[in-house]
């Protein structure tokens, strides 16, 4: 081996130390970049969180307003509609008014049915009588 390829131990350590320092500087630079990016991301996240909180407040305010409007509408309409008891009372009064009319109609229908039934009996007797007369005439002639 020639002397040109040989270096002293001191030169070797100096080279290694220089390479190590470059490596450490590069590592530190990368760590600094990562830390800077992390800070940027954290600021973005904080801004997004604040925006989300503001939006949530606005949504809740809107929901509260709509709920209050609905509550006011319900309260204002409370007396406008008939209750179940009101409807039951009206139905009872209506039935009391209709009852005499219904009884009169039933009575008239019964009378009409009786008259119709009597007419049917008379018609049947007449038909039988005519049939008997016809048979007697046939027998006698």
PAKOLLUM-477143 format. One record per residue (C-alpha): x, y, z. Coordinates in steps of 0.25 Angstrom, whole numbers, m for minus. Each point is the difference from the previous one (the first is absolute). Example, Ala and Ser with C-alpha at 12.3 -4.5 7.8 and 13.67 -1.06 7.14 Angstrom:
% PAKOLLUM-477143
{atom {49,m18,31}}
{atom {6,14,m2}}
% end
This chain:
% PAKOLLUM-477143
{atom {0,0,0}}
{atom {4,13,m3}}
{atom {2,12,9}}
{atom {m10,8,m9}}
{atom {m12,m8,5}}
{atom {3,1,14}}
{atom {m5,11,10}}
{atom {4,2,14}}
{atom {m10,m4,11}}
{atom {m1,15,3}}
{atom {m5,3,m14}}
{atom {m9,m12,0}}
{atom {m7,5,13}}
{atom {0,14,m5}}
{atom {m8,m5,m13}}
{atom {m9,m8,8}}
{atom {m3,12,10}}
{atom {m2,9,m12}}
{atom {m10,m10,m6}}
{atom {m7,m2,13}}
{atom {m1,15,2}}
{atom {m7,1,m14}}
{atom {m9,m11,3}}
{atom {m4,6,13}}
{atom {m2,14,m6}}
{atom {m9,m7,m11}}
{atom {m8,m7,11}}
{atom {m1,13,8}}
{atom {m5,7,m12}}
{atom {m10,m11,m3}}
{atom {m5,0,14}}
{atom {m1,15,m1}}
{atom {m9,m1,m13}}
{atom {m8,m11,7}}
{atom {m2,9,12}}
{atom {m4,12,m9}}
{atom {m10,m8,m8}}
{atom {m6,m6,13}}
{atom {m2,15,5}}
{atom {m6,3,m13}}
{atom {m10,m12,1}}
{atom {m3,4,15}}
{atom {m3,14,m4}}
{atom {m9,m5,m11}}
{atom {m7,m10,9}}
{atom {m2,11,10}}
{atom {m6,9,m10}}
{atom {m9,m12,m5}}
{atom {m4,m3,14}}
{atom {m4,15,3}}
{atom {m8,0,m13}}
{atom {m7,m13,3}}
{atom {m4,6,14}}
{atom {m5,12,m6}}
{atom {m8,m8,m10}}
{atom {m5,m9,11}}
{atom {m5,13,8}}
{atom {m7,5,m12}}
{atom {m7,m13,m3}}
{atom {m4,m1,15}}
{atom {m5,14,m1}}
{atom {m8,m3,m12}}
{atom {m6,m13,6}}
{atom {m4,8,13}}
{atom {m7,11,m9}}
{atom {m8,m10,m8}}
{atom {m3,m8,13}}
{atom {m5,13,6}}
{atom {m8,4,m12}}
{atom {m7,m14,0}}
{atom {m3,1,15}}
{atom {m6,14,m2}}
{atom {m8,m6,m12}}
{atom {m5,m11,9}}
{atom {m4,9,11}}
{atom {m7,9,m9}}
{atom {m8,m11,m6}}
{atom {m3,m7,13}}
{atom {m14,6,1}}
{atom {m4,m1,m15}}
{atom {m3,m15,m1}}
{atom {m11,m8,7}}
{atom {4,m10,11}}
{atom {m5,m14,1}}
{atom {m9,4,11}}
{atom {m6,12,m8}}
{atom {m2,m10,m12}}
{atom {m7,m10,10}}
{atom {m9,11,5}}
{atom {m4,5,m14}}
{atom {m3,m15,m4}}
{atom {m9,m2,12}}
{atom {m8,13,m3}}
{atom {m1,m4,m15}}
{atom {m5,m14,4}}
{atom {m10,6,9}}
{atom {m5,10,m11}}
{atom {m1,m12,m10}}
{atom {m6,m10,8}}
{atom {m15,5,m1}}
{atom {2,1,m15}}
{atom {6,m14,m1}}
{atom {m12,m6,8}}
{atom {m10,7,m9}}
{atom {7,m6,m12}}
{atom {0,m14,6}}
{atom {m15,2,3}}
{atom {m3,4,m14}}
{atom {8,m11,m6}}
{atom {m7,m10,9}}
{atom {m14,6,m5}}
{atom {4,0,m14}}
{atom {5,m15,1}}
{atom {m13,m4,6}}
{atom {m8,7,m11}}
{atom {9,m7,m10}}
{atom {m1,m13,6}}
{atom {m16,1,1}}
{atom {0,4,m15}}
{atom {8,m12,m3}}
{atom {m10,m9,8}}
{atom {m12,6,m8}}
{atom {7,m2,m13}}
{atom {3,m14,4}}
{atom {m15,m2,4}}
{atom {m5,6,m13}}
{atom {10,m8,m8}}
{atom {m5,m13,6}}
{atom {m14,4,m2}}
{atom {2,3,m14}}
{atom {7,m13,m2}}
{atom {m12,m8,7}}
{atom {m10,7,m9}}
{atom {8,m4,m12}}
{atom {1,m14,4}}
{atom {m15,0,3}}
{atom {m3,5,m14}}
{atom {9,m10,m6}}
{atom {m7,m11,7}}
{atom {m14,5,m3}}
{atom {2,2,m14}}
% end
